[in-house]
Every structure is written in structure tokens, then in C-alpha cells.
Amino acid sequence: MINWPATKAKRVLAALERTGWKVKRQRGSNRLLVQPGRPDYGFFFHDQHEIGLRMMARIAKHKGLKPSDL
């Protein structure tokens, strides 16, 4: 298991965008991300909030992120 650092949501969103996810639509801090061939993903975090270790591991597992992407 990879140990993920707690990270600001803005940084995680930037990493997702670099790995091919695009913001389809946004309403406030709620964003719907899309990537061809994969199900849509709702990203519901304020930019300045920190995403903890468990949530980071969950996002990474389902969305294909690696620590080097951050």
C-alpha cells in the first residue's frame, strides 16, 4: 500500500487534469470530471481544504493517480 500525503484539493484536481480528466461542468465547488472510456467522477471538495490520507488513497485507486502525479 502506498502512503499518500494529505494534500490540498486544488493540487489533487490539477493532478487529475494532468492525467487526462476534464471538467465537464461546475457549480460552486462541485465539479463533474470526465475522461473518455471511464465513468464520470464527481469532485466535491473546496480548493483550500485538505484531502486526508484515506480519501487520497481512494481517489488514487479509482482514478489511477500515483504519488509522482502530485
mmCIF file as Biopython writes it, N, C-alpha, C and O atoms, coordinates in Angstrom:
data_model
#
loop_
_atom_site.group_PDB
_atom_site.id
_atom_site.type_symbol
_atom_site.label_atom_id
_atom_site.label_alt_id
_atom_site.label_comp_id
_atom_site.label_asym_id
_atom_site.label_entity_id
_atom_site.label_seq_id
_atom_site.pdbx_PDB_ins_code
_atom_site.Cartn_x
_atom_site.Cartn_y
_atom_site.Cartn_z
_atom_site.occupancy
_atom_site.B_iso_or_equiv
_atom_site.auth_seq_id
_atom_site.auth_asym_id
_atom_site.pdbx_PDB_model_num
ATOM 1   N N  . MET A ? 1  ? 0.835   -1.188 0.000   1.0 0.0 1  A 1 
ATOM 2   C CA . MET A ? 1  ? 0.000   0.000  0.000   1.0 0.0 1  A 1 
ATOM 3   C C  . MET A ? 1  ? 0.874   1.244  0.000   1.0 0.0 1  A 1 
ATOM 4   O O  . MET A ? 1  ? 1.869   1.308  0.723   1.0 0.0 1  A 1 
ATOM 5   N N  . ILE A ? 2  ? 0.512   2.217  -0.797  1.0 0.0 2  A 1 
ATOM 6   C CA . ILE A ? 2  ? 1.269   3.467  -0.896  1.0 0.0 2  A 1 
ATOM 7   C C  . ILE A ? 2  ? 0.787   4.435  0.181   1.0 0.0 2  A 1 
ATOM 8   O O  . ILE A ? 2  ? -0.416  4.587  0.392   1.0 0.0 2  A 1 
ATOM 9   N N  . ASN A ? 3  ? 1.712   5.077  0.848   1.0 0.0 3  A 1 
ATOM 10  C CA . ASN A ? 3  ? 1.356   6.092  1.831   1.0 0.0 3  A 1 
ATOM 11  C C  . ASN A ? 3  ? 1.210   7.431  1.123   1.0 0.0 3  A 1 
ATOM 12  O O  . ASN A ? 3  ? 2.179   7.982  0.600   1.0 0.0 3  A 1 
ATOM 13  N N  . TRP A ? 4  ? -0.001  7.941  1.116   1.0 0.0 4  A 1 
ATOM 14  C CA . TRP A ? 4  ? -0.289  9.212  0.467   1.0 0.0 4  A 1 
ATOM 15  C C  . TRP A ? 4  ? -0.194  10.343 1.470   1.0 0.0 4  A 1 
ATOM 16  O O  . TRP A ? 4  ? -0.604  10.176 2.618   1.0 0.0 4  A 1 
ATOM 17  N N  . PRO A ? 5  ? 0.333   11.483 1.074   1.0 0.0 5  A 1 
ATOM 18  C CA . PRO A ? 5  ? 0.328   12.647 1.965   1.0 0.0 5  A 1 
ATOM 19  C C  . PRO A ? 5  ? -1.030  13.340 1.911   1.0 0.0 5  A 1 
ATOM 20  O O  . PRO A ? 5  ? -1.728  13.263 0.900   1.0 0.0 5  A 1 
ATOM 21  N N  . ALA A ? 6  ? -1.405  14.011 2.990   1.0 0.0 6  A 1 
ATOM 22  C CA . ALA A ? 6  ? -2.585  14.863 2.954   1.0 0.0 6  A 1 
ATOM 23  C C  . ALA A ? 6  ? -2.265  16.021 2.006   1.0 0.0 6  A 1 
ATOM 24  O O  . ALA A ? 6  ? -1.188  16.612 2.091   1.0 0.0 6  A 1 
ATOM 25  N N  . THR A ? 7  ? -3.175  16.340 1.126   1.0 0.0 7  A 1 
ATOM 26  C CA . THR A ? 7  ? -2.906  17.304 0.061   1.0 0.0 7  A 1 
ATOM 27  C C  . THR A ? 7  ? -4.103  18.219 -0.133  1.0 0.0 7  A 1 
ATOM 28  O O  . THR A ? 7  ? -5.243  17.804 0.073   1.0 0.0 7  A 1 
ATOM 29  N N  . LYS A ? 8  ? -3.852  19.454 -0.524  1.0 0.0 8  A 1 
ATOM 30  C CA . LYS A ? 8  ? -4.926  20.403 -0.823  1.0 0.0 8  A 1 
ATOM 31  C C  . LYS A ? 8  ? -5.713  19.915 -2.035  1.0 0.0 8  A 1 
ATOM 32  O O  . LYS A ? 8  ? -5.145  19.341 -2.963  1.0 0.0 8  A 1 
ATOM 33  N N  . ALA A ? 9  ? -7.010  20.145 -2.019  1.0 0.0 9  A 1 
ATOM 34  C CA . ALA A ? 9  ? -7.886  19.692 -3.097  1.0 0.0 9  A 1 
ATOM 35  C C  . ALA A ? 9  ? -7.501  20.327 -4.433  1.0 0.0 9  A 1 
ATOM 36  O O  . ALA A ? 9  ? -7.614  19.681 -5.474  1.0 0.0 9  A 1 
ATOM 37  N N  . LYS A ? 10 ? -7.058  21.555 -4.419  1.0 0.0 10 A 1 
ATOM 38  C CA . LYS A ? 10 ? -6.664  22.242 -5.649  1.0 0.0 10 A 1 
ATOM 39  C C  . LYS A ? 10 ? -5.518  21.495 -6.343  1.0 0.0 10 A 1 
ATOM 40  O O  . LYS A ? 10 ? -5.486  21.389 -7.569  1.0 0.0 10 A 1 
ATOM 41  N N  . ARG A ? 11 ? -4.595  20.990 -5.554  1.0 0.0 11 A 1 
ATOM 42  C CA . ARG A ? 11 ? -3.451  20.257 -6.102  1.0 0.0 11 A 1 
ATOM 43  C C  . ARG A ? 11 ? -3.876  18.894 -6.669  1.0 0.0 11 A 1 
ATOM 44  O O  . ARG A ? 11 ? -3.356  18.454 -7.694  1.0 0.0 11 A 1 
ATOM 45  N N  . VAL A ? 12 ? -4.821  18.236 -5.998  1.0 0.0 12 A 1 
ATOM 46  C CA . VAL A ? 12 ? -5.328  16.953 -6.477  1.0 0.0 12 A 1 
ATOM 47  C C  . VAL A ? 12 ? -6.087  17.151 -7.787  1.0 0.0 12 A 1 
ATOM 48  O O  . VAL A ? 12 ? -5.928  16.363 -8.720  1.0 0.0 12 A 1 
ATOM 49  N N  . LEU A ? 13 ? -6.904  18.192 -7.863  1.0 0.0 13 A 1 
ATOM 50  C CA . LEU A ? 13 ? -7.642  18.485 -9.093  1.0 0.0 13 A 1 
ATOM 51  C C  . LEU A ? 13 ? -6.680  18.754 -10.245 1.0 0.0 13 A 1 
ATOM 52  O O  . LEU A ? 13 ? -6.908  18.283 -11.360 1.0 0.0 13 A 1 
ATOM 53  N N  . ALA A ? 14 ? -5.621  19.494 -9.996  1.0 0.0 14 A 1 
ATOM 54  C CA . ALA A ? 14 ? -4.622  19.765 -11.034 1.0 0.0 14 A 1 
ATOM 55  C C  . ALA A ? 14 ? -3.961  18.466 -11.506 1.0 0.0 14 A 1 
ATOM 56  O O  . ALA A ? 14 ? -3.705  18.297 -12.698 1.0 0.0 14 A 1 
ATOM 57  N N  . ALA A ? 15 ? -3.688  17.559 -10.578 1.0 0.0 15 A 1 
ATOM 58  C CA . ALA A ? 15 ? -3.087  16.265 -10.941 1.0 0.0 15 A 1 
ATOM 59  C C  . ALA A ? 15 ? -4.055  15.442 -11.782 1.0 0.0 15 A 1 
ATOM 60  O O  . ALA A ? 15 ? -3.643  14.799 -12.748 1.0 0.0 15 A 1 
ATOM 61  N N  . LEU A ? 16 ? -5.338  15.456 -11.424 1.0 0.0 16 A 1 
ATOM 62  C CA . LEU A ? 16 ? -6.332  14.735 -12.218 1.0 0.0 16 A 1 
ATOM 63  C C  . LEU A ? 16 ? -6.415  15.300 -13.633 1.0 0.0 16 A 1 
ATOM 64  O O  . LEU A ? 16 ? -6.523  14.549 -14.602 1.0 0.0 16 A 1 
ATOM 65  N N  . GLU A ? 17 ? -6.366  16.616 -13.746 1.0 0.0 17 A 1 
ATOM 66  C CA . GLU A ? 17 ? -6.416  17.245 -15.073 1.0 0.0 17 A 1 
ATOM 67  C C  . GLU A ? 17 ? -5.180  16.905 -15.898 1.0 0.0 17 A 1 
ATOM 68  O O  . GLU A ? 17 ? -5.282  16.719 -17.110 1.0 0.0 17 A 1 
ATOM 69  N N  . ARG A ? 18 ? -4.019  16.822 -15.263 1.0 0.0 18 A 1 
ATOM 70  C CA . ARG A ? 18 ? -2.803  16.454 -15.983 1.0 0.0 18 A 1 
ATOM 71  C C  . ARG A ? 18 ? -2.840  15.012 -16.473 1.0 0.0 18 A 1 
ATOM 72  O O  . ARG A ? 18 ? -2.193  14.676 -17.466 1.0 0.0 18 A 1 
ATOM 73  N N  . THR A ? 19 ? -3.595  14.157 -15.783 1.0 0.0 19 A 1 
ATOM 74  C CA . THR A ? 19 ? -3.672  12.751 -16.180 1.0 0.0 19 A 1 
ATOM 75  C C  . THR A ? 19 ? -4.832  12.474 -17.133 1.0 0.0 19 A 1 
ATOM 76  O O  . THR A ? 19 ? -5.150  11.313 -17.393 1.0 0.0 19 A 1 
ATOM 77  N N  . GLY A ? 20 ? -5.464  13.515 -17.652 1.0 0.0 20 A 1 
ATOM 78  C CA . GLY A ? 20 ? -6.466  13.327 -18.693 1.0 0.0 20 A 1 
ATOM 79  C C  . GLY A ? 20 ? -7.906  13.595 -18.309 1.0 0.0 20 A 1 
ATOM 80  O O  . GLY A ? 20 ? -8.775  13.546 -19.180 1.0 0.0 20 A 1 
ATOM 81  N N  . TRP A ? 21 ? -8.205  13.877 -17.052 1.0 0.0 21 A 1 
ATOM 82  C CA . TRP A ? 21 ? -9.565  14.201 -16.649 1.0 0.0 21 A 1 
ATOM 83  C C  . TRP A ? 21 ? -9.868  15.642 -17.018 1.0 0.0 21 A 1 
ATOM 84  O O  . TRP A ? 21 ? -9.005  16.508 -16.870 1.0 0.0 21 A 1 
ATOM 85  N N  . LYS A ? 22 ? -11.070 15.916 -17.494 1.0 0.0 22 A 1 
ATOM 86  C CA . LYS A ? 22 ? -11.503 17.267 -17.874 1.0 0.0 22 A 1 
ATOM 87  C C  . LYS A ? 22 ? -12.742 17.633 -17.062 1.0 0.0 22 A 1 
ATOM 88  O O  . LYS A ? 22 ? -13.563 16.772 -16.745 1.0 0.0 22 A 1 
ATOM 89  N N  . VAL A ? 23 ? -12.872 18.925 -16.726 1.0 0.0 23 A 1 
ATOM 90  C CA . VAL A ? 23 ? -14.054 19.403 -16.019 1.0 0.0 23 A 1 
ATOM 91  C C  . VAL A ? 23 ? -15.167 19.570 -17.051 1.0 0.0 23 A 1 
ATOM 92  O O  . VAL A ? 23 ? -15.070 20.392 -17.963 1.0 0.0 23 A 1 
ATOM 93  N N  . LYS A ? 24 ? -16.221 18.779 -16.891 1.0 0.0 24 A 1 
ATOM 94  C CA . LYS A ? 24 ? -17.365 18.843 -17.810 1.0 0.0 24 A 1 
ATOM 95  C C  . LYS A ? 24 ? -18.259 20.014 -17.431 1.0 0.0 24 A 1 
ATOM 96  O O  . LYS A ? 24 ? -18.691 20.788 -18.286 1.0 0.0 24 A 1 
ATOM 97  N N  . ARG A ? 25 ? -18.530 20.128 -16.134 1.0 0.0 25 A 1 
ATOM 98  C CA . ARG A ? 25 ? -19.311 21.264 -15.645 1.0 0.0 25 A 1 
ATOM 99  C C  . ARG A ? 25 ? -18.987 21.498 -14.183 1.0 0.0 25 A 1 
ATOM 100 O O  . ARG A ? 25 ? -18.475 20.622 -13.486 1.0 0.0 25 A 1 
ATOM 101 N N  . GLN A ? 26 ? -19.302 22.715 -13.736 1.0 0.0 26 A 1 
ATOM 102 C CA . GLN A ? 26 ? -19.002 23.096 -12.361 1.0 0.0 26 A 1 
ATOM 103 C C  . GLN A ? 26 ? -20.118 23.969 -11.826 1.0 0.0 26 A 1 
ATOM 104 O O  . GLN A ? 26 ? -20.651 24.831 -12.525 1.0 0.0 26 A 1 
ATOM 105 N N  . ARG A ? 27 ? -20.454 23.729 -10.584 1.0 0.0 27 A 1 
ATOM 106 C CA . ARG A ? 27 ? -21.414 24.575 -9.881  1.0 0.0 27 A 1 
ATOM 107 C C  . ARG A ? 27 ? -20.869 24.778 -8.480  1.0 0.0 27 A 1 
ATOM 108 O O  . ARG A ? 27 ? -20.937 23.875 -7.646  1.0 0.0 27 A 1 
ATOM 109 N N  . GLY A ? 28 ? -20.334 25.948 -8.222  1.0 0.0 28 A 1 
ATOM 110 C CA . GLY A ? 28 ? -19.665 26.200 -6.948  1.0 0.0 28 A 1 
ATOM 111 C C  . GLY A ? 28 ? -18.385 25.389 -6.879  1.0 0.0 28 A 1 
ATOM 112 O O  . GLY A ? 28 ? -17.557 25.445 -7.788  1.0 0.0 28 A 1 
ATOM 113 N N  . SER A ? 29 ? -18.222 24.633 -5.797  1.0 0.0 29 A 1 
ATOM 114 C CA . SER A ? 29 ? -17.033 23.797 -5.663  1.0 0.0 29 A 1 
ATOM 115 C C  . SER A ? 29 ? -17.271 22.385 -6.189  1.0 0.0 29 A 1 
ATOM 116 O O  . SER A ? 29 ? -16.356 21.562 -6.182  1.0 0.0 29 A 1 
ATOM 117 N N  . ASN A ? 30 ? -18.478 22.098 -6.642  1.0 0.0 30 A 1 
ATOM 118 C CA . ASN A ? 30 ? -18.797 20.769 -7.171  1.0 0.0 30 A 1 
ATOM 119 C C  . ASN A ? 30 ? -18.441 20.706 -8.655  1.0 0.0 30 A 1 
ATOM 120 O O  . ASN A ? 30 ? -18.936 21.491 -9.463  1.0 0.0 30 A 1 
ATOM 121 N N  . ARG A ? 31 ? -17.574 19.757 -8.993  1.0 0.0 31 A 1 
ATOM 122 C CA . ARG A ? 31 ? -17.140 19.612 -10.380 1.0 0.0 31 A 1 
ATOM 123 C C  . ARG A ? 31 ? -17.442 18.201 -10.854 1.0 0.0 31 A 1 
ATOM 124 O O  . ARG A ? 31 ? -17.303 17.239 -10.099 1.0 0.0 31 A 1 
ATOM 125 N N  . LEU A ? 32 ? -17.852 18.085 -12.097 1.0 0.0 32 A 1 
ATOM 126 C CA . LEU A ? 32 ? -18.046 16.785 -12.710 1.0 0.0 32 A 1 
ATOM 127 C C  . LEU A ? 32 ? -16.909 16.596 -13.700 1.0 0.0 32 A 1 
ATOM 128 O O  . LEU A ? 32 ? -16.789 17.340 -14.674 1.0 0.0 32 A 1 
ATOM 129 N N  . LEU A ? 33 ? -16.068 15.587 -13.441 1.0 0.0 33 A 1 
ATOM 130 C CA . LEU A ? 33 ? -14.913 15.311 -14.280 1.0 0.0 33 A 1 
ATOM 131 C C  . LEU A ? 33 ? -15.228 14.151 -15.215 1.0 0.0 33 A 1 
ATOM 132 O O  . LEU A ? 33 ? -15.917 13.204 -14.836 1.0 0.0 33 A 1 
ATOM 133 N N  . VAL A ? 34 ? -14.718 14.235 -16.436 1.0 0.0 34 A 1 
ATOM 134 C CA . VAL A ? 34 ? -14.925 13.175 -17.423 1.0 0.0 34 A 1 
ATOM 135 C C  . VAL A ? 34 ? -13.599 12.796 -18.060 1.0 0.0 34 A 1 
ATOM 136 O O  . VAL A ? 34 ? -12.681 13.609 -18.171 1.0 0.0 34 A 1 
ATOM 137 N N  . GLN A ? 35 ? -13.526 11.540 -18.475 1.0 0.0 35 A 1 
ATOM 138 C CA . GLN A ? 35 ? -12.383 11.039 -19.228 1.0 0.0 35 A 1 
ATOM 139 C C  . GLN A ? 35 ? -12.940 9.977  -20.171 1.0 0.0 35 A 1 
ATOM 140 O O  . GLN A ? 35 ? -13.717 9.124  -19.743 1.0 0.0 35 A 1 
ATOM 141 N N  . PRO A ? 36 ? -12.560 10.013 -21.433 1.0 0.0 36 A 1 
ATOM 142 C CA . PRO A ? 36 ? -13.103 9.039  -22.385 1.0 0.0 36 A 1 
ATOM 143 C C  . PRO A ? 36 ? -12.856 7.602  -21.923 1.0 0.0 36 A 1 
ATOM 144 O O  . PRO A ? 36 ? -11.753 7.249  -21.506 1.0 0.0 36 A 1 
ATOM 145 N N  . GLY A ? 37 ? -13.909 6.782  -22.008 1.0 0.0 37 A 1 
ATOM 146 C CA . GLY A ? 37 ? -13.795 5.381  -21.647 1.0 0.0 37 A 1 
ATOM 147 C C  . GLY A ? 37 ? -13.930 5.076  -20.168 1.0 0.0 37 A 1 
ATOM 148 O O  . GLY A ? 37 ? -13.827 3.916  -19.770 1.0 0.0 37 A 1 
ATOM 149 N N  . ARG A ? 38 ? -14.157 6.088  -19.344 1.0 0.0 38 A 1 
ATOM 150 C CA . ARG A ? 38 ? -14.296 5.871  -17.898 1.0 0.0 38 A 1 
ATOM 151 C C  . ARG A ? 38 ? -15.568 6.556  -17.411 1.0 0.0 38 A 1 
ATOM 152 O O  . ARG A ? 38 ? -16.022 7.520  -18.028 1.0 0.0 38 A 1 
ATOM 153 N N  . PRO A ? 39 ? -16.152 6.073  -16.312 1.0 0.0 39 A 1 
ATOM 154 C CA . PRO A ? 39 ? -17.358 6.731  -15.787 1.0 0.0 39 A 1 
ATOM 155 C C  . PRO A ? 39 ? -17.039 8.131  -15.267 1.0 0.0 39 A 1 
ATOM 156 O O  . PRO A ? 39 ? -15.919 8.402  -14.833 1.0 0.0 39 A 1 
ATOM 157 N N  . ASP A ? 40 ? -18.034 9.015  -15.317 1.0 0.0 40 A 1 
ATOM 158 C CA . ASP A ? 40 ? -17.878 10.371 -14.796 1.0 0.0 40 A 1 
ATOM 159 C C  . ASP A ? 40 ? -17.562 10.320 -13.307 1.0 0.0 40 A 1 
ATOM 160 O O  . ASP A ? 40 ? -17.934 9.374  -12.614 1.0 0.0 40 A 1 
ATOM 161 N N  . TYR A ? 41 ? -16.867 11.356 -12.823 1.0 0.0 41 A 1 
ATOM 162 C CA . TYR A ? 41 ? -16.443 11.405 -11.424 1.0 0.0 41 A 1 
ATOM 163 C C  . TYR A ? 41 ? -16.807 12.759 -10.830 1.0 0.0 41 A 1 
ATOM 164 O O  . TYR A ? 41 ? -16.424 13.798 -11.367 1.0 0.0 41 A 1 
ATOM 165 N N  . GLY A ? 42 ? -17.542 12.751 -9.731  1.0 0.0 42 A 1 
ATOM 166 C CA . GLY A ? 42 ? -17.888 13.980 -9.029  1.0 0.0 42 A 1 
ATOM 167 C C  . GLY A ? 42 ? -16.797 14.339 -8.035  1.0 0.0 42 A 1 
ATOM 168 O O  . GLY A ? 42 ? -16.489 13.555 -7.137  1.0 0.0 42 A 1 
ATOM 169 N N  . PHE A ? 43 ? -16.214 15.514 -8.190  1.0 0.0 43 A 1 
ATOM 170 C CA . PHE A ? 43 ? -15.158 16.005 -7.297  1.0 0.0 43 A 1 
ATOM 171 C C  . PHE A ? 43 ? -15.770 17.112 -6.459  1.0 0.0 43 A 1 
ATOM 172 O O  . PHE A ? 43 ? -16.003 18.212 -6.961  1.0 0.0 43 A 1 
ATOM 173 N N  . PHE A ? 44 ? -16.035 16.835 -5.186  1.0 0.0 44 A 1 
ATOM 174 C CA . PHE A ? 44 ? -16.816 17.734 -4.340  1.0 0.0 44 A 1 
ATOM 175 C C  . PHE A ? 44 ? -15.995 18.317 -3.194  1.0 0.0 44 A 1 
ATOM 176 O O  . PHE A ? 44 ? -16.391 18.207 -2.034  1.0 0.0 44 A 1 
ATOM 177 N N  . PHE A ? 45 ? -14.871 18.928 -3.502  1.0 0.0 45 A 1 
ATOM 178 C CA . PHE A ? 45 ? -14.005 19.488 -2.471  1.0 0.0 45 A 1 
ATOM 179 C C  . PHE A ? 45 ? -13.739 20.963 -2.751  1.0 0.0 45 A 1 
ATOM 180 O O  . PHE A ? 45 ? -13.561 21.356 -3.904  1.0 0.0 45 A 1 
ATOM 181 N N  . HIS A ? 46 ? -13.711 21.776 -1.702  1.0 0.0 46 A 1 
ATOM 182 C CA . HIS A ? 46 ? -13.301 23.172 -1.840  1.0 0.0 46 A 1 
ATOM 183 C C  . HIS A ? 46 ? -11.795 23.201 -2.079  1.0 0.0 46 A 1 
ATOM 184 O O  . HIS A ? 46 ? -11.065 22.369 -1.540  1.0 0.0 46 A 1 
ATOM 185 N N  . ASP A ? 47 ? -11.329 24.151 -2.882  1.0 0.0 47 A 1 
ATOM 186 C CA . ASP A ? 47 ? -9.925  24.201 -3.282  1.0 0.0 47 A 1 
ATOM 187 C C  . ASP A ? 47 ? -8.952  24.257 -2.112  1.0 0.0 47 A 1 
ATOM 188 O O  . ASP A ? 47 ? -7.880  23.656 -2.183  1.0 0.0 47 A 1 
ATOM 189 N N  . GLN A ? 48 ? -9.290  24.950 -1.056  1.0 0.0 48 A 1 
ATOM 190 C CA . GLN A ? 48 ? -8.345  25.141 0.048   1.0 0.0 48 A 1 
ATOM 191 C C  . GLN A ? 48 ? -8.410  24.048 1.114   1.0 0.0 48 A 1 
ATOM 192 O O  . GLN A ? 48 ? -7.575  24.031 2.018   1.0 0.0 48 A 1 
ATOM 193 N N  . HIS A ? 49 ? -9.374  23.141 1.031   1.0 0.0 49 A 1 
ATOM 194 C CA . HIS A ? 49 ? -9.474  22.070 2.024   1.0 0.0 49 A 1 
ATOM 195 C C  . HIS A ? 49 ? -8.452  20.988 1.744   1.0 0.0 49 A 1 
ATOM 196 O O  . HIS A ? 49 ? -8.096  20.725 0.595   1.0 0.0 49 A 1 
ATOM 197 N N  . GLU A ? 50 ? -7.986  20.364 2.820   1.0 0.0 50 A 1 
ATOM 198 C CA . GLU A ? 50 ? -7.046  19.253 2.668   1.0 0.0 50 A 1 
ATOM 199 C C  . GLU A ? 50 ? -7.807  17.952 2.540   1.0 0.0 50 A 1 
ATOM 200 O O  . GLU A ? 50 ? -8.794  17.714 3.237   1.0 0.0 50 A 1 
ATOM 201 N N  . ILE A ? 51 ? -7.330  17.118 1.639   1.0 0.0 51 A 1 
ATOM 202 C CA . ILE A ? 51 ? -7.882  15.776 1.472   1.0 0.0 51 A 1 
ATOM 203 C C  . ILE A ? 51 ? -6.967  14.846 2.257   1.0 0.0 51 A 1 
ATOM 204 O O  . ILE A ? 51 ? -5.758  14.811 2.030   1.0 0.0 51 A 1 
ATOM 205 N N  . GLY A ? 52 ? -7.552  14.097 3.179   1.0 0.0 52 A 1 
ATOM 206 C CA . GLY A ? 52 ? -6.775  13.239 4.067   1.0 0.0 52 A 1 
ATOM 207 C C  . GLY A ? 52 ? -6.224  11.994 3.399   1.0 0.0 52 A 1 
ATOM 208 O O  . GLY A ? 52 ? -6.445  11.748 2.213   1.0 0.0 52 A 1 
ATOM 209 N N  . LEU A ? 53 ? -5.507  11.221 4.185   1.0 0.0 53 A 1 
ATOM 210 C CA . LEU A ? 53 ? -4.803  10.041 3.688   1.0 0.0 53 A 1 
ATOM 211 C C  . LEU A ? 53 ? -5.732  9.004  3.079   1.0 0.0 53 A 1 
ATOM 212 O O  . LEU A ? 53 ? -5.481  8.519  1.976   1.0 0.0 53 A 1 
ATOM 213 N N  . ARG A ? 54 ? -6.793  8.663  3.778   1.0 0.0 54 A 1 
ATOM 214 C CA . ARG A ? 54 ? -7.717  7.639  3.281   1.0 0.0 54 A 1 
ATOM 215 C C  . ARG A ? 54 ? -8.418  8.069  2.012   1.0 0.0 54 A 1 
ATOM 216 O O  . ARG A ? 54 ? -8.534  7.284  1.071   1.0 0.0 54 A 1 
ATOM 217 N N  . MET A ? 55 ? -8.887  9.301  1.972   1.0 0.0 55 A 1 
ATOM 218 C CA . MET A ? 55 ? -9.577  9.784  0.775   1.0 0.0 55 A 1 
ATOM 219 C C  . MET A ? 55 ? -8.614  9.872  -0.398  1.0 0.0 55 A 1 
ATOM 220 O O  . MET A ? 55 ? -8.991  9.565  -1.529  1.0 0.0 55 A 1 
ATOM 221 N N  . MET A ? 56 ? -7.381  10.284 -0.148  1.0 0.0 56 A 1 
ATOM 222 C CA . MET A ? 56 ? -6.377  10.332 -1.218  1.0 0.0 56 A 1 
ATOM 223 C C  . MET A ? 56 ? -6.137  8.939  -1.788  1.0 0.0 56 A 1 
ATOM 224 O O  . MET A ? 56 ? -6.052  8.769  -3.004  1.0 0.0 56 A 1 
ATOM 225 N N  . ALA A ? 57 ? -6.027  7.952  -0.918  1.0 0.0 57 A 1 
ATOM 226 C CA . ALA A ? 57 ? -5.815  6.575  -1.371  1.0 0.0 57 A 1 
ATOM 227 C C  . ALA A ? 57 ? -7.003  6.091  -2.192  1.0 0.0 57 A 1 
ATOM 228 O O  . ALA A ? 57 ? -6.821  5.398  -3.192  1.0 0.0 57 A 1 
ATOM 229 N N  . ARG A ? 58 ? -8.202  6.443  -1.786  1.0 0.0 58 A 1 
ATOM 230 C CA . ARG A ? 58 ? -9.412  6.037  -2.503  1.0 0.0 58 A 1 
ATOM 231 C C  . ARG A ? 58 ? -9.480  6.698  -3.882  1.0 0.0 58 A 1 
ATOM 232 O O  . ARG A ? 58 ? -9.779  6.035  -4.876  1.0 0.0 58 A 1 
ATOM 233 N N  . ILE A ? 59 ? -9.207  7.986  -3.939  1.0 0.0 59 A 1 
ATOM 234 C CA . ILE A ? 59 ? -9.211  8.699  -5.222  1.0 0.0 59 A 1 
ATOM 235 C C  . ILE A ? 59 ? -8.156  8.106  -6.146  1.0 0.0 59 A 1 
ATOM 236 O O  . ILE A ? 59 ? -8.421  7.858  -7.323  1.0 0.0 59 A 1 
ATOM 237 N N  . ALA A ? 60 ? -6.976  7.882  -5.620  1.0 0.0 60 A 1 
ATOM 238 C CA . ALA A ? 60 ? -5.874  7.346  -6.430  1.0 0.0 60 A 1 
ATOM 239 C C  . ALA A ? 60 ? -6.198  5.963  -6.983  1.0 0.0 60 A 1 
ATOM 240 O O  . ALA A ? 60 ? -5.906  5.670  -8.143  1.0 0.0 60 A 1 
ATOM 241 N N  . LYS A ? 61 ? -6.795  5.122  -6.165  1.0 0.0 61 A 1 
ATOM 242 C CA . LYS A ? 61 ? -7.117  3.760  -6.591  1.0 0.0 61 A 1 
ATOM 243 C C  . LYS A ? 61 ? -8.123  3.773  -7.747  1.0 0.0 61 A 1 
ATOM 244 O O  . LYS A ? 61 ? -7.954  3.045  -8.726  1.0 0.0 61 A 1 
ATOM 245 N N  . HIS A ? 62 ? -9.145  4.582  -7.636  1.0 0.0 62 A 1 
ATOM 246 C CA . HIS A ? 62 ? -10.203 4.588  -8.633  1.0 0.0 62 A 1 
ATOM 247 C C  . HIS A ? 62 ? -9.893  5.446  -9.857  1.0 0.0 62 A 1 
ATOM 248 O O  . HIS A ? 62 ? -10.437 5.203  -10.935 1.0 0.0 62 A 1 
ATOM 249 N N  . LYS A ? 63 ? -9.046  6.421  -9.706  1.0 0.0 63 A 1 
ATOM 250 C CA . LYS A ? 63 ? -8.778  7.343  -10.820 1.0 0.0 63 A 1 
ATOM 251 C C  . LYS A ? 63 ? -7.391  7.187  -11.416 1.0 0.0 63 A 1 
ATOM 252 O O  . LYS A ? 63 ? -7.049  7.892  -12.366 1.0 0.0 63 A 1 
ATOM 253 N N  . GLY A ? 64 ? -6.580  6.276  -10.879 1.0 0.0 64 A 1 
ATOM 254 C CA . GLY A ? 64 ? -5.291  5.975  -11.481 1.0 0.0 64 A 1 
ATOM 255 C C  . GLY A ? 64 ? -4.175  6.968  -11.178 1.0 0.0 64 A 1 
ATOM 256 O O  . GLY A ? 64 ? -3.248  7.110  -11.976 1.0 0.0 64 A 1 
ATOM 257 N N  . LEU A ? 65 ? -4.246  7.655  -10.047 1.0 0.0 65 A 1 
ATOM 258 C CA . LEU A ? 65 ? -3.189  8.595  -9.687  1.0 0.0 65 A 1 
ATOM 259 C C  . LEU A ? 65 ? -2.025  7.867  -9.011  1.0 0.0 65 A 1 
ATOM 260 O O  . LEU A ? 65 ? -2.202  6.830  -8.372  1.0 0.0 65 A 1 
ATOM 261 N N  . LYS A ? 66 ? -0.837  8.440  -9.169  1.0 0.0 66 A 1 
ATOM 262 C CA . LYS A ? 66 ? 0.353   7.953  -8.491  1.0 0.0 66 A 1 
ATOM 263 C C  . LYS A ? 66 ? 0.926   9.116  -7.693  1.0 0.0 66 A 1 
ATOM 264 O O  . LYS A ? 66 ? 0.655   10.269 -8.028  1.0 0.0 66 A 1 
ATOM 265 N N  . PRO A ? 67 ? 1.712   8.853  -6.645  1.0 0.0 67 A 1 
ATOM 266 C CA . PRO A ? 67 ? 2.291   9.953  -5.873  1.0 0.0 67 A 1 
ATOM 267 C C  . PRO A ? 67 ? 3.110   10.903 -6.750  1.0 0.0 67 A 1 
ATOM 268 O O  . PRO A ? 67 ? 3.174   12.098 -6.460  1.0 0.0 67 A 1 
ATOM 269 N N  . SER A ? 68 ? 3.726   10.406 -7.796  1.0 0.0 68 A 1 
ATOM 270 C CA . SER A ? 68 ? 4.512   11.269 -8.676  1.0 0.0 68 A 1 
ATOM 271 C C  . SER A ? 68 ? 3.639   12.241 -9.471  1.0 0.0 68 A 1 
ATOM 272 O O  . SER A ? 68 ? 4.150   13.236 -9.985  1.0 0.0 68 A 1 
ATOM 273 N N  . ASP A ? 69 ? 2.329   11.975 -9.583  1.0 0.0 69 A 1 
ATOM 274 C CA . ASP A ? 69 ? 1.412   12.882 -10.301 1.0 0.0 69 A 1 
ATOM 275 C C  . ASP A ? 69 ? 1.148   14.154 -9.524  1.0 0.0 69 A 1 
ATOM 276 O O  . ASP A ? 69 ? 0.816   15.185 -10.109 1.0 0.0 69 A 1 
ATOM 277 N N  . LEU A ? 70 ? 1.293   14.090 -8.202  1.0 0.0 70 A 1 
ATOM 278 C CA . LEU A ? 70 ? 1.033   15.279 -7.384  1.0 0.0 70 A 1 
ATOM 279 C C  . LEU A ? 70 ? 2.190   16.212 -7.518  1.0 0.0 70 A 1 
ATOM 280 O O  . LEU A ? 70 ? 2.192   17.285 -6.915  1.0 0.0 70 A 1 
#
